[in-house]
Amino acid sequence: MPNTLEATVDISASPEQVWQVLSDLKRMPEFSPTTKRMIPLGTPAAGTWTININRVEGKYVYPTTSRIVRYEPNREFAFRMNENGVVWSYTLEPIETGTKLVERRDIPNGVRRPVRMLINAFLGGEQQFEAELVRGMNETLERIKATAER
């Protein structure tokens, strides 16, 4: 299982416009196919905790918690999942035509054995699970793009 997955999209909108869409965490279910709710416990900033309700399409709904680890308006937003240490991030980069938005999944300490066993037992194995994650990342970015370009 690779430690990093990444997806990128170019958006015909300024970083400020993209940030306005991305930083409204209560809207994350509109964009992410695996997020049912993302509830910040306070004003989003580095250090803010979130409660999340997630889904695996057609299979499971499960809660998680995370903590925002980077929150730089118009530049970057990242949160670390408390349950498995995975860091999800969104980076905004100005380009000539608007904004390049990058979504990444990083596993700084590698995948723990219990998590790997759960992926194999309930999510079709690592290759299938990661292919689904990348598909979901691309879907998320396309939905953010469509919203920001309106």
C-alpha positions as CSV (number, residue, x, y, z in Angstrom):
1,M,0.0,0.0,0.0
2,P,1.7,3.3,-1.1
3,N,2.0,6.0,1.6
4,T,0.8,8.7,-0.8
5,L,-2.2,9.0,-3.2
6,E,-2.7,12.2,-5.1
7,A,-5.2,13.8,-7.5
8,T,-5.1,17.2,-9.2
9,V,-7.5,19.4,-11.1
10,D,-7.1,22.9,-12.7
11,I,-10.0,25.2,-11.9
12,S,-10.9,28.4,-13.8
13,A,-11.4,30.4,-10.6
14,S,-9.0,32.3,-8.3
15,P,-7.5,30.6,-5.2
16,E,-9.8,32.9,-3.1
17,Q,-12.9,31.6,-4.9
18,V,-11.7,27.9,-4.5
19,W,-10.9,28.5,-0.9
20,Q,-14.3,29.8,-0.2
21,V,-15.8,26.6,-1.4
22,L,-13.2,24.2,0.1
23,S,-13.0,25.8,3.5
24,D,-16.8,25.5,4.3
25,L,-16.3,22.1,5.9
26,K,-20.1,21.5,6.4
27,R,-20.3,21.4,2.5
28,M,-17.8,18.5,2.3
29,P,-20.6,16.0,1.8
30,E,-21.5,17.8,-1.5
31,F,-18.1,17.1,-2.8
32,S,-16.7,13.9,-1.3
33,P,-18.5,10.6,-2.1
34,T,-17.3,9.1,1.2
35,T,-18.3,11.9,3.5
36,K,-21.8,12.1,5.0
37,R,-20.9,14.9,7.5
38,M,-17.9,16.8,8.6
39,I,-18.6,18.8,11.7
40,P,-15.9,21.2,13.0
41,L,-15.9,21.7,16.7
42,G,-15.3,25.4,16.6
43,T,-14.1,27.8,13.9
44,P,-11.9,25.9,11.4
45,A,-8.2,26.6,12.1
46,A,-5.1,24.6,12.8
47,G,-5.9,22.6,16.0
48,T,-9.6,22.4,15.5
49,W,-11.2,19.0,15.9
50,T,-13.8,17.6,13.6
51,I,-16.4,14.8,13.9
52,N,-17.0,13.0,10.7
53,I,-19.5,10.5,9.4
54,N,-18.1,8.5,6.5
55,R,-19.4,5.9,4.1
56,V,-18.2,3.1,1.9
57,E,-20.6,3.1,-1.0
58,G,-23.3,0.6,-0.5
59,K,-21.6,-1.1,2.4
60,Y,-20.8,0.8,5.7
61,V,-21.3,4.0,7.6
62,Y,-18.8,4.8,10.3
63,P,-17.7,7.7,12.5
64,T,-14.2,9.2,12.7
65,T,-12.6,12.2,14.3
66,S,-9.8,14.3,12.9
67,R,-7.8,17.4,13.8
68,I,-6.9,20.2,11.4
69,V,-3.1,20.3,11.2
70,R,-2.7,23.0,8.5
71,Y,-5.1,25.8,7.7
72,E,-3.7,28.6,5.5
73,P,-6.4,30.6,3.8
74,N,-6.2,30.4,0.0
75,R,-3.2,28.0,0.2
76,E,-3.7,24.8,2.2
77,F,-6.0,22.8,4.4
78,A,-5.1,19.5,5.9
79,F,-6.5,17.2,8.6
80,R,-5.1,14.1,10.4
81,M,-7.5,11.2,11.1
82,N,-7.1,10.3,14.8
83,E,-8.0,6.6,14.2
84,N,-5.3,5.8,11.7
85,G,-2.9,8.8,11.4
86,V,-3.8,9.4,7.8
87,V,-3.4,13.0,6.7
88,W,-5.7,14.3,4.0
89,S,-4.7,17.6,2.4
90,Y,-5.8,20.1,-0.2
91,T,-3.3,22.5,-1.7
92,L,-4.2,25.5,-3.8
93,E,-1.7,26.9,-6.3
94,P,-2.3,29.9,-8.4
95,I,-1.8,29.2,-12.1
96,E,-2.3,31.4,-15.2
97,T,-5.9,30.1,-15.8
98,G,-7.0,30.1,-12.1
99,T,-6.0,27.5,-9.5
100,K,-4.4,24.1,-9.4
101,L,-6.1,22.1,-6.6
102,V,-4.3,19.0,-5.3
103,E,-5.8,16.5,-2.9
104,R,-3.4,14.1,-1.2
105,R,-3.6,11.2,1.2
106,D,-0.5,10.6,3.2
107,I,0.3,7.9,5.7
108,P,3.3,9.3,7.5
109,N,3.9,6.2,9.6
110,G,2.7,3.5,7.1
111,V,-0.4,1.4,7.3
112,R,-0.9,-0.4,10.6
113,R,-1.5,-4.1,10.6
114,P,-5.0,-3.9,12.1
115,V,-6.0,-1.4,9.4
116,R,-4.6,-3.5,6.7
117,M,-6.5,-6.5,8.0
118,L,-9.8,-4.5,8.0
119,I,-9.2,-3.3,4.4
120,N,-8.6,-6.9,3.3
121,A,-11.6,-8.3,5.2
122,F,-14.2,-5.7,4.5
123,L,-13.1,-3.4,1.6
124,G,-12.0,-5.8,-1.1
125,G,-8.2,-5.6,-0.4
126,E,-5.7,-2.9,-0.7
127,Q,-5.6,-2.5,-4.5
128,Q,-9.4,-2.2,-4.8
129,F,-9.6,0.1,-1.7
130,E,-6.9,2.4,-3.1
131,A,-8.4,2.5,-6.5
132,E,-11.7,3.5,-4.9
133,L,-10.0,6.2,-2.9
134,V,-8.4,7.7,-6.0
135,R,-11.7,7.6,-7.9
136,G,-13.3,9.4,-4.9
137,M,-10.5,12.0,-4.8
138,N,-11.0,12.8,-8.5
139,E,-14.8,12.9,-8.0
140,T,-14.3,15.3,-5.1
141,L,-12.0,17.6,-7.1
142,E,-14.4,17.7,-10.1
143,R,-17.3,18.6,-7.8
144,I,-15.3,21.4,-6.1
145,K,-14.2,22.6,-9.6
146,A,-17.9,22.7,-10.8
147,T,-19.0,24.7,-7.8
148,A,-16.0,27.1,-7.8
149,E,-16.5,27.8,-11.5
150,R,-20.2,28.8,-11.2
